[in-house]
């Protein structure tokens, strides 16, 4: 994946942005590695439990099924393509708590099960066409040109 040792992960933080949540929080080693791969390599990684073999995206330090501790050595690449597992087309506006900015409507939000993963990643889709946006539809990640080390480095998922 990259020549850098996985234990030498740069720890990243997430800011509350303009929202009235004046704090930062650590995403830990697992989350930092995930965000670094998005930012630096446009790659999505998961973590595979050596016990039950489940693959979690984003990576986490403990398996939710068998409770084994997971290390950065358990990180594996997953596809940037997947299937819509759950979706909704949002028709009402609100202030996005991640950015503090009014979210334009309509927009689509989905749980995407990436190929190679056993869990879903939630994100925006590029379409609000109810004929295209449905459970089972295939999607592909579209990355921002300028990436900063957060989940929004994935601009959205494009419906294929």
C-alpha positions in Angstrom: 0.0 0.0 0.0 2.7 2.4 1.0 6.3 2.2 2.0 5.7 3.8 5.4 5.5 1.5 8.4 1.9 1.3 9.6 3.0 2.0 13.2 4.3 5.4 11.9 0.8 6.7 11.2 0.3 10.5 11.4 -2.5 11.0 13.9 -5.2 13.2 12.3 -8.0 15.2 14.0 -11.5 16.2 12.8 -12.7 19.7 13.5 -16.3 20.8 14.1 -15.7 23.4 11.4 -18.1 26.4 11.5 -20.7 24.6 13.6 -21.1 25.6 17.2 -19.2 22.5 18.5 -15.9 24.1 19.5 -13.8 21.0 19.9 -11.6 18.6 18.0 -11.3 14.9 18.6 -8.8 12.2 17.7 -9.8 9.5 15.3 -7.1 7.2 16.7 -4.5 5.2 14.8 -7.1 3.1 12.8 -9.1 6.1 11.7 -6.0 8.1 10.9 -4.6 5.4 8.7 -8.0 5.2 6.9 -8.1 9.0 6.3 -4.5 9.1 5.3 -5.1 6.5 2.6 -8.1 8.5 1.3 -6.1 11.8 1.3 -2.7 10.5 0.0 -3.6 7.6 -2.3 -7.3 7.8 -3.1 -7.6 4.3 -1.6 -10.2 2.9 0.7 -9.0 0.4 3.3 -10.7 -1.8 5.8 -9.6 -4.0 8.7 -10.0 -7.8 8.6 -10.6 -9.6 11.9 -8.1 -12.5 12.1 -10.7 -14.4 14.1 -14.1 -14.2 12.3 -12.7 -12.8 9.0 -15.2 -9.8 8.9 -13.9 -6.7 7.1 -14.8 -3.4 8.7 -14.8 -0.1 6.8 -13.7 2.2 8.2 -11.2 0.3 10.3 -11.7 0.0 14.1 -9.6 -1.3 17.0 -12.0 -4.1 18.1 -14.1 -6.6 16.1 -17.7 -6.0 16.9 -18.6 -9.7 16.4 -15.9 -11.7 18.2 -14.3 -8.8 20.2 -10.7 -9.5 19.1 -8.3 -6.6 19.2 -7.4 -5.5 15.7 -4.0 -3.9 14.8 -2.8 -1.9 11.8 -1.3 -5.1 10.5 -4.9 -6.3 9.9 -5.5 -3.4 7.4 -6.5 -4.5 3.9 -7.5 -2.7 0.7 -11.1 -2.8 -0.4 -12.7 -1.7 -3.6 -13.9 1.9 -4.3 -17.0 0.3 -5.9 -19.9 -1.2 -4.1 -23.6 -1.7 -3.7 -26.3 0.6 -2.2 -27.6 -1.2 0.9 -29.9 1.6 2.2 -30.6 5.0 0.7 -32.8 8.0 1.0 -33.4 11.2 -1.1 -33.6 14.0 1.4 -36.1 16.8 0.5 -35.7 19.1 3.4 -32.9 21.5 4.2 -30.9 21.6 7.5 -27.6 22.8 8.8 -24.9 20.1 8.3 -23.4 19.5 11.7 -20.1 18.5 10.1 -19.6 21.8 8.4 -22.1 24.3 9.9 -23.3 25.0 6.3 -26.9 24.8 5.1 -27.2 21.6 3.1 -28.7 22.1 -0.4 -31.7 19.9 -1.2 -32.5 17.5 -2.7 -29.6 15.2 -2.0 -29.1 11.5 -1.6 -27.6 9.7 1.4 -26.7 6.0 1.3 -25.2 3.1 3.1 -22.7 1.7 0.6 -21.4 -1.9 1.1 -18.0 -1.7 -0.7 -16.8 -4.8 -2.5 -14.5 -6.7 -0.1 -16.2 -5.2 3.0 -18.8 -6.7 5.4 -20.0 -3.3 6.7 -21.4 -0.2 5.1 -19.9 3.2 4.7 -22.4 6.1 4.8 -22.0 8.9 2.2 -23.6 11.1 -0.4 -24.5 10.0 -3.9 -24.3 12.0 -7.1 -27.9 11.5 -8.1 -31.4 12.2 -6.8 -33.1 10.2 -9.6 -35.3 7.7 -7.8 -35.1 5.4 -10.9 -31.4 5.1 -10.4 -31.0 5.5 -6.7 -32.2 2.2 -5.2 -31.1 -0.7 -3.1 -28.9 -2.9 -5.1 -27.6 -0.2 -7.5 -23.9 -0.2 -8.1 -21.8 2.9 -7.2 -18.2 4.1 -7.4 -16.3 6.5 -5.1 -15.4 9.9 -6.7 -12.6 11.6 -4.9 -12.0 15.3 -4.4 -9.2 16.8 -6.4 -7.8 18.5 -3.2 -8.0 16.2 -0.3 -7.5 17.2 3.4 -7.7 14.0 5.4 -11.4 13.6 6.2 -14.3 11.5 5.0 -15.3 14.2 2.6 -12.2 13.5 0.6 -14.7 11.1 -1.1 -16.7 13.8 -2.9 -19.6 11.3 -3.4 -20.4 8.0 -4.8 -21.5 8.0 -8.5 -24.3 5.7 -9.4 -23.1 3.4 -12.2 
